[in-house]
Amino acid sequence: MLSQTHRIVEALLFSAQEPLTQSQAELCLEDSVALEEIIEEINAYYEREKMPIWVQKVAQGYRIMTREEYEPWIRRLYQNRGNVKLSKPALETLSIVAYKQPITRSEIDAIRGVSTYLKTLLEKNLIETIGRQEGPGRPLLYGTTSHFLKYFGLNSLHDLPKLKEIEEVMNVEISEINND
């Protein structure tokens, strides 16, 4: 059974358009709260009751998410509305920015060997200019946005898979393909 404080936090989570932060919860409750502990208790309740939702820490706050097994029905509901569709080259560019930021256009081009897809990523609010590099021409520096974190369900850039993990997965997939 959830307390009144738990229910208020739950209502805030349902109503918030952005991830709910500690300071927002305290402002609304007009008291200091152990938000992380409250979220853990809400998640335990959801798990016990086999609810189709859970609360995830995302972009330095908390957001209600649906469980993965309900994805087919949710996808049908939205039927591609508002989905960020990225081409393979755009995803490659986004990966480079995410792992190497802050980074300039010429550095991205040097890694990819072809021109970048920065305009697309800027339009979709996945990356932003975060300053200028010192030196000749003072080129723009690019980095990811909080929308990038929310879209990929990350709390911070530290939650990105390590490059070694990606290599291991890719090697397993390649060997499975070769064995077929």
N, C-alpha and C positions, 0 to 999 in steps of 0.2 A: 504494500500500500504506500502511495506517495504522499508526502506531507504537503501542506499548503505552499510552502516555499518551492518544493519540487514542481508543483502544478503551475506556479507562476513562471518559473524558469521554462517549463515546457511550453507555456503559452507564448512567452517571449521568443522562443526558438521557432515556433510555428509562424509567428507574425513578422519576424525579422527578414528583411530583404537581403541583408548582408550577414556574414557570420557574426554571432553574438559574442561580444568580448566581455571580459571580466568587469571592466569599468562600466559598460552599458548595463550589465546585470545589477551592479551595485547602485547605479544611478536610479534604476527603475524600482529596486527593492528598498532604496533609501537606507541601506545597511551594508556592511561588509559581509561577503559570503564566500564560502569555499566552493567556487563554481566547478572546479575540476572534480571534486568529490561528489557534488550534486549530480553532475553529468554521469559519473560512473554508476551512481545509484539508479538514475533514470535508465541507463543502458541495461543494468542488471534486471530491472523491472521489465523492460521491453523483451529481454531474452527469456525470462521466466514465462511471460505471457505469450511468447512466440509471435510478437508483433512484427509487421513487415517493415518496420523502420528502426533506426538507431541514430545516435548522435555521434558525429565525427568532428574531430578537431581539424579545422581547415583555415588557412590564411590568418593565423593568430586568433581565431575565434572558434565558435561551435555552430554546426549546422545540422539540421535533421536530414537524414539521407534514407533512401529506400534500400532494402537489402537486395543484393545482386540477383537473387533468384526471381525477383519480380520484374527484371529488366525487359523481358519480351512484351509484357503487357503495357508497360510505361512507354516503350518505344512506339507501339501501335497508337497510343494516345497522342503522342506528339508528331508522329510521322514526318520526321526530318525538319520540323519547324525549329528554326533558330540553331540548328546544329552547326558547329564550326567544322566545315569540311576543308581539309588541307591536302594539297597534292603531296606526293612523296618529296619533291624538292623543297617545298615549304616546310614540311616536317623536319627534313635534314637541317635546314637553316635554323628552325626553332630549337632543335636539339643543340646545335653549336652555340647559339646564344645562351641557352639555359646552362650549359656546362662551362662555358668560357667567359661569361660576362664579368665585367664590362668588356665589350668587344666592338671593333670598328667594322665597317662594311668591307674594307680591303682585307682585313684579317679573316673574315668569313669567306670571302672570295678565294683567298689563298688556300684555305682548308678544303673547300668544296671543289675548287678548280673551275667553277663556272659562276655566273652572276647570281646574286642572292634574290630572295623573295621577301625582302623587308617590307615593301609596301603592303602586301597582303597581310602580313603579321601585324603591322601597325594598325591597319584598318580593322582588324578583328580584335584589337586591344590585347593581344597576347604578349607583345613587346612594346617598349617605349624608349625614347631617347633619355639617357640619364646623365648627360653631360658631354663634355668635349675632352679629347685627349690633348695633353700638352705636346707641343712640337709643331712642325711645319704643317700648315693648312688647318690645324686644330680640328681633325675629323670628329664626327659625332660618335658617341659611345652608346651602345644599345644594351638593354637588359630586359628581363621578363617583368610582367606586371602582377598585381595581386589577382587580376582576372585569370591569368595563367595558372596560378596556384589553385584557385577555386575550380577552374575548368578541369584540371587534372586531379583534383581531390588531394592536394598536398597542403601540409601545414606550413612548410618552409622548403627552401631549395635543398636542405639537408636530407629531405625525404626522397629526392630523386634517386633512382637506382644507381649504384656505383657502376662505373664503366666496366670493371672486371665482371660484375654480375651479368651485364648485358652480353659481354663476350662469351661467357659460359652458356647462356641461354641460346645465343646464336649458333655456337658450336654444336650443341645438342640438336637443335632444329636442322642444321645442315647435315649432320650425320644421320638423322632419322630420314631425311629426304633421300640421301644416297643409299640407304638400306632398303628403300621401297622399290 
